[in-house]
Amino acid sequence: MRAEREHPRLDGLIALCRSELGAEEVWLFGSRARGDHHPDSDWDLLAILPDDAPEEALDAVRVWQVRRRSGLNADLLVVTRSDFLDAQDSVTTLSAIVAREGVRIDQFKDEAPGLVGRVPNDP
């Protein structure tokens, strides 16, 4: 099974991550990225924010509100870019998992939905 990257509400959540949280990148990970999901599987997303992101954008309640507004059955997590990069070498961290199996889903949406960019540890 291939990675699932399409859903009517996914683009809306990506747009909210950018506009409401200031996300620079949005990554899909977990079963939908690996391609072993079920029809009722949720979406596991990591939004990478700039290092100077306001505290409000990193607040769990604020992130939950953004996810809820999208209407997508998703787990949305946020991290600053430097924290994401610093934790990639620790095998069991979320950053390392996203670096191994993640699929960047916020790129190329206007040109060709479903196309993906580089993995996090590419130059």
C-alpha positions in Angstrom: 0.0 0.0 0.0 1.4 3.5 -0.8 1.4 6.5 1.4 -1.9 8.3 1.7 -1.6 12.0 1.0 -5.0 13.0 -0.2 -8.1 14.0 1.8 -10.6 16.8 1.2 -9.8 18.4 4.6 -6.0 17.9 4.5 -5.3 21.0 2.4 -7.4 23.0 4.8 -5.4 21.9 7.8 -2.2 22.6 6.0 -3.5 26.1 5.2 -4.5 26.6 8.9 -1.1 25.4 10.0 0.5 28.1 7.9 -1.9 31.0 8.6 -2.7 30.3 12.3 0.5 28.8 13.5 3.1 30.2 11.1 4.2 26.7 10.0 7.1 26.6 7.5 6.7 22.8 6.8 4.0 20.2 7.4 5.0 16.5 7.5 2.9 13.4 7.4 4.2 10.4 9.5 2.8 7.2 10.9 0.6 4.6 9.1 -0.6 7.0 6.4 3.0 7.9 5.5 4.1 4.3 5.6 1.1 3.1 3.6 -0.1 0.6 6.1 -3.1 2.6 7.2 -6.8 1.5 7.4 -9.7 3.6 6.1 -10.5 4.9 9.6 -6.8 5.6 10.6 -6.2 9.2 11.8 -3.6 11.5 10.2 -0.4 12.1 12.1 1.1 15.5 11.3 4.1 17.4 12.4 4.2 21.2 11.8 7.7 22.7 11.9 7.6 26.3 13.1 10.3 29.0 12.9 12.5 29.3 15.9 11.0 32.7 16.7 7.4 31.4 16.7 5.2 33.0 19.3 4.5 30.9 22.4 0.8 30.8 21.5 1.7 28.9 18.3 3.4 26.2 20.4 0.5 26.0 22.9 -1.2 22.6 23.0 -4.7 24.1 23.3 -4.1 26.4 20.4 -2.8 23.6 18.3 -5.9 21.5 19.2 -8.2 24.4 18.2 -6.5 24.7 14.8 -6.8 20.9 14.2 -10.4 20.9 15.4 -11.3 23.8 13.0 -10.1 21.7 10.1 -12.5 18.9 10.8 -9.8 16.3 9.9 -9.3 13.3 12.2 -5.7 14.1 12.9 -3.0 14.3 15.6 -1.3 17.6 15.0 2.0 18.2 16.8 4.3 21.3 16.5 8.0 21.9 17.0 10.4 24.6 16.3 12.9 24.0 13.5 16.0 24.0 15.8 14.3 21.5 18.3 13.3 19.3 15.3 16.9 19.3 13.9 18.5 18.8 17.4 16.4 15.7 18.2 16.8 13.9 14.8 19.9 12.0 16.1 18.0 10.5 19.0 16.5 7.3 17.5 13.2 7.2 19.5 12.3 10.9 19.2 9.4 12.1 17.1 12.0 14.1 15.0 13.9 10.9 14.2 10.7 9.0 13.3 9.6 11.9 10.9 13.1 11.9 9.5 12.9 8.2 8.7 9.4 7.8 7.5 7.9 11.2 7.1 6.5 12.7 3.9 6.4 16.5 3.5 2.9 17.3 2.3 2.8 21.1 2.2 4.9 21.4 -1.0 3.6 21.5 -4.5 0.0 21.6 -3.5 -0.9 24.1 -6.2 1.0 22.5 -9.0 0.2 18.8 -8.4 -1.7 17.6 -5.3 -0.1 14.5 -3.8 3.5 15.3 -4.8 6.0 15.3 -2.0 9.2 17.0 -1.3 12.4 15.9 0.3 12.6 14.0 3.5 13.7 16.0 6.5 17.4 15.0 6.6 18.1 15.7 2.9 20.3 18.8 2.3 
